[in-house]
Amino acid sequence: MSVISRVKKILTWTIMSTTVIALNVSIADAAEDRAFGFKVAQAHKQKTKTIERQLTSLARNVFYEANGEPMAGQMAVAQVTVNRSKSSLFPNDLCAVVAQTTVVGDDRVCQFSWYCDSRANKNKVIDKNSPSYIAAKKVLVDGQRVAKIDKDVMWFHEDSVKVNPRWPHKVATKIGNHVFYKREK
């Protein structure tokens, strides 16, 4: 066998080996990419479910607390609820914030009065075109804010409610039929 034939044979073998190795690597990479893509898709799906669940709870709270209020008032209620979920004073999950209750003596007191009302449908589906849902989505998903409701505003009540004068919170603003409060520092 001539030297040229041997070189051709070696080159052919080298090219074929390299192709096989490259093919194996690309198959392995594709499998890893699919696995990684699946994990990313699963994480995205889980995050989407969490946001949908929290948006539903928030919209329901806005509906029962501020239905019929102007959009700014409904957004302010949503914003206070979100503020609570970001404060160490309250649960860090919006649904838990909405459902939070305290036992005082023999009484169960809800942070949001509708939640203790046996007539309120706690599983009520809020239409995605309703002002309550739109306000909740603007605050939670779009990040919109009402100007006078900063991160320290965590309480509100209807203006017809009389509050104990020694209540330790400072009035932040009044929007629609609600008075909003922040903590005294």
C-alpha positions in Angstrom: 0.0 0.0 0.0 1.4 3.3 -1.0 1.9 6.2 1.4 -0.8 8.2 -0.4 -3.3 5.4 0.1 -2.4 5.1 3.8 -2.8 8.9 4.3 -6.2 8.8 2.5 -7.3 5.9 4.7 -6.2 7.7 7.9 -7.9 10.9 6.8 -11.1 9.0 5.9 -11.0 7.2 9.3 -10.3 10.5 11.2 -13.2 12.3 9.4 -15.6 9.4 10.1 -14.6 9.2 13.7 -14.9 12.9 14.2 -18.3 12.9 12.6 -19.5 10.0 14.8 -18.2 11.8 17.9 -19.8 15.1 16.9 -23.1 13.3 16.2 -23.0 11.7 19.7 -22.2 15.0 21.3 -25.0 16.8 19.4 -27.5 14.0 20.4 -26.4 14.3 24.0 -26.6 18.1 23.9 -30.1 17.9 22.3 -31.3 15.5 25.1 -29.9 17.9 27.7 -31.5 20.9 26.0 -34.8 19.1 26.0 -34.5 18.2 29.7 -33.5 21.8 30.5 -36.3 23.2 28.4 -38.8 20.8 30.1 -37.6 22.0 33.5 -37.9 25.7 32.5 -41.4 25.0 31.1 -42.4 23.3 34.3 -41.1 26.2 36.4 -42.9 28.7 34.2 -46.1 26.7 34.4 -45.8 26.6 38.2 -45.1 30.3 38.5 -48.1 31.0 36.2 -50.4 28.9 38.4 -49.2 30.7 41.5 -49.8 34.1 39.9 -53.3 33.1 38.7 -54.2 31.8 42.2 -53.0 34.9 43.8 -54.7 37.1 41.2 -57.9 35.3 41.8 -57.7 35.8 45.6 -56.8 39.5 45.1 -59.6 40.1 42.7 -62.1 38.5 45.1 -60.8 40.7 47.9 -61.1 43.8 45.8 -64.7 42.8 44.7 -65.9 42.3 48.3 -64.0 45.2 49.8 -64.4 47.9 47.1 -67.0 46.8 44.5 -68.6 50.0 43.1 -65.7 52.2 44.1 -63.8 54.2 41.4 -60.9 52.3 39.7 -58.3 54.2 41.9 -60.2 53.0 45.1 -60.2 49.4 43.9 -56.6 49.6 42.9 -55.7 51.1 46.3 -57.4 48.1 48.1 -55.4 45.8 45.9 -52.3 47.7 46.6 -52.8 47.5 50.4 -53.4 43.8 50.1 -50.1 43.4 48.1 -48.3 45.6 50.6 -49.3 43.3 53.4 -47.9 40.3 51.6 -44.6 42.1 51.4 -44.5 43.1 55.1 -43.2 40.9 57.9 -46.3 41.8 59.8 -48.5 39.6 57.6 -48.3 36.3 55.7 -46.1 36.5 52.5 -48.8 34.9 50.3 -51.6 37.0 49.0 -54.2 34.3 49.5 -53.1 33.8 53.1 -53.2 37.6 53.6 -56.8 37.6 52.4 -57.8 34.7 54.5 -55.9 35.8 57.7 -58.0 35.5 60.8 -57.2 36.1 64.5 -59.0 34.7 67.5 -59.8 37.3 70.1 -61.5 35.6 73.2 -64.3 33.6 71.7 -64.5 35.6 68.5 -62.8 35.0 65.2 -61.7 38.3 63.6 -60.9 38.5 59.9 -58.5 41.1 58.5 -61.0 41.6 55.7 -64.5 41.6 57.0 -66.1 39.8 54.1 -64.0 36.7 54.8 -65.8 36.2 58.1 -69.2 36.8 56.6 -70.9 33.5 56.1 -73.0 34.9 53.2 -69.9 35.7 51.2 -68.9 33.2 48.5 -65.2 32.6 49.2 -64.9 30.7 45.9 -66.7 33.4 43.9 -65.3 33.6 40.3 -64.6 37.2 39.4 -65.1 37.9 35.7 -61.9 38.9 34.0 -63.7 41.9 32.5 -65.0 43.2 35.9 -63.4 46.3 37.4 -62.3 44.3 40.5 -60.3 41.8 38.3 -58.9 44.6 36.2 -57.8 46.6 39.3 -56.2 43.5 40.8 -54.4 42.7 37.6 -53.1 46.3 37.1 -51.6 46.2 40.6 -50.3 42.6 40.8 -49.3 41.9 37.2 -48.7 45.3 35.6 -47.2 46.9 38.7 -49.3 50.0 38.5 -49.7 52.0 41.7 -52.0 54.6 43.2 -50.0 57.7 43.9 -50.8 58.2 47.6 -50.6 54.5 48.5 -46.9 53.7 49.2 -45.5 50.5 50.6 -46.2 51.5 54.2 -50.0 51.8 53.7 -51.4 48.6 55.0 -54.9 49.3 56.4 -58.1 50.8 55.3 -61.8 50.9 56.2 -65.0 52.5 54.8 -65.2 56.1 55.9 -68.5 55.3 57.7 -66.6 53.1 60.2 -65.6 54.8 63.5 -62.1 54.0 64.6 -60.8 54.1 68.1 -59.0 57.4 68.5 -56.0 55.6 70.0 -55.6 53.4 66.9 -51.8 53.6 66.3 -52.0 54.3 62.5 -51.8 57.6 60.6 -54.2 58.5 57.9 -52.4 58.4 54.5 -55.3 59.4 52.2 -59.0 59.0 51.4 -60.0 57.5 48.1 -63.7 57.0 47.3 -65.4 55.7 50.4 -62.3 54.3 52.0 -59.7 55.8 54.4 -56.2 54.4 54.1 -53.6 54.2 56.9 -49.9 53.7 57.3 -47.9 52.7 60.4 -46.7 55.3 62.8 -42.9 55.1 62.8 
